[in-house]
Amino acid sequence: MLVRAVALDSNCTEALLLQGKILYKLQEFTDAAAAFENAIKVQKANPNQEAGPPKVNTYYYAGSCNEKAKNMKKAMGHFK
């Protein structure tokens, strides 16, 4: 259901964040990082939407996922 929700509305921040958290729990870190990074892009592009601008924990999750996926360069970019 969640994959379909994201497919139907790729700008739905709540769905992207939930997708990222579920993938993180399933230890699918590369896909989880992509979901969090997409949520950050949507939030930056539309800071006045309901979810508001990107939150610190979104950057943390994106960085943590990239670190666990051994993508250190991307991880460091999120932790700055």
C-alpha positions as a Python dict, from the first residue, in 0.01 Angstrom:
ca = {
    (1, 'M'): (0, 0, 0),
    (2, 'L'): (273, 244, 93),
    (3, 'V'): (466, 184, -230),
    (4, 'R'): (146, 257, -420),
    (5, 'A'): (85, 575, -220),
    (6, 'V'): (434, 701, -305),
    (7, 'A'): (384, 602, -669),
    (8, 'L'): (56, 795, -684),
    (9, 'D'): (193, 1105, -513),
    (10, 'S'): (571, 1125, -506),
    (11, 'N'): (544, 1459, -321),
    (12, 'C'): (371, 1312, -17),
    (13, 'T'): (631, 1373, 251),
    (14, 'E'): (450, 1166, 514),
    (15, 'A'): (445, 859, 287),
    (16, 'L'): (813, 901, 198),
    (17, 'L'): (914, 934, 564),
    (18, 'L'): (707, 631, 665),
    (19, 'Q'): (850, 432, 375),
    (20, 'G'): (1202, 526, 484),
    (21, 'K'): (1139, 424, 844),
    (22, 'I'): (991, 88, 743),
    (23, 'L'): (1280, 15, 506),
    (24, 'Y'): (1525, 118, 781),
    (25, 'K'): (1366, -133, 1021),
    (26, 'L'): (1388, -399, 748),
    (27, 'Q'): (1759, -310, 712),
    (28, 'E'): (1714, -212, 346),
    (29, 'F'): (1938, 87, 397),
    (30, 'T'): (1999, 192, 36),
    (31, 'D'): (1626, 211, -39),
    (32, 'A'): (1557, 373, 297),
    (33, 'A'): (1818, 641, 229),
    (34, 'A'): (1657, 713, -108),
    (35, 'A'): (1317, 756, 57),
    (36, 'F'): (1455, 997, 320),
    (37, 'E'): (1652, 1190, 57),
    (38, 'N'): (1337, 1223, -156),
    (39, 'A'): (1146, 1348, 148),
    (40, 'I'): (1417, 1610, 207),
    (41, 'K'): (1396, 1723, -157),
    (42, 'V'): (1017, 1754, -141),
    (43, 'Q'): (1031, 1943, 190),
    (44, 'K'): (1298, 2181, 59),
    (45, 'A'): (1098, 2246, -259),
    (46, 'N'): (774, 2306, -66),
    (47, 'P'): (865, 2439, 281),
    (48, 'N'): (514, 2577, 336),
    (49, 'Q'): (341, 2241, 296),
    (50, 'E'): (185, 2066, 594),
    (51, 'A'): (506, 1878, 684),
    (52, 'G'): (710, 2199, 674),
    (53, 'P'): (1083, 2219, 600),
    (54, 'P'): (1308, 1915, 656),
    (55, 'K'): (1352, 1819, 1021),
    (56, 'V'): (1681, 1728, 1184),
    (57, 'N'): (1575, 1366, 1233),
    (58, 'T'): (1514, 1328, 858),
    (59, 'Y'): (1877, 1424, 791),
    (60, 'Y'): (1986, 1189, 1071),
    (61, 'Y'): (1797, 894, 923),
    (62, 'A'): (1926, 970, 571),
    (63, 'G'): (2284, 989, 703),
    (64, 'S'): (2248, 678, 916),
    (65, 'C'): (2106, 477, 625),
    (66, 'N'): (2389, 586, 398),
    (67, 'E'): (2644, 500, 667),
    (68, 'K'): (2497, 151, 708),
    (69, 'A'): (2494, 112, 328),
    (70, 'K'): (2867, 200, 331),
    (71, 'N'): (2812, 524, 139),
    (72, 'M'): (3020, 742, 370),
    (73, 'K'): (3046, 1045, 142),
    (74, 'K'): (2667, 1082, 128),
    (75, 'A'): (2637, 1005, 497),
    (76, 'M'): (2875, 1286, 592),
    (77, 'G'): (2675, 1528, 377),
    (78, 'H'): (2366, 1460, 588),
    (79, 'F'): (2549, 1485, 920),
    (80, 'K'): (2695, 1832, 851),
}
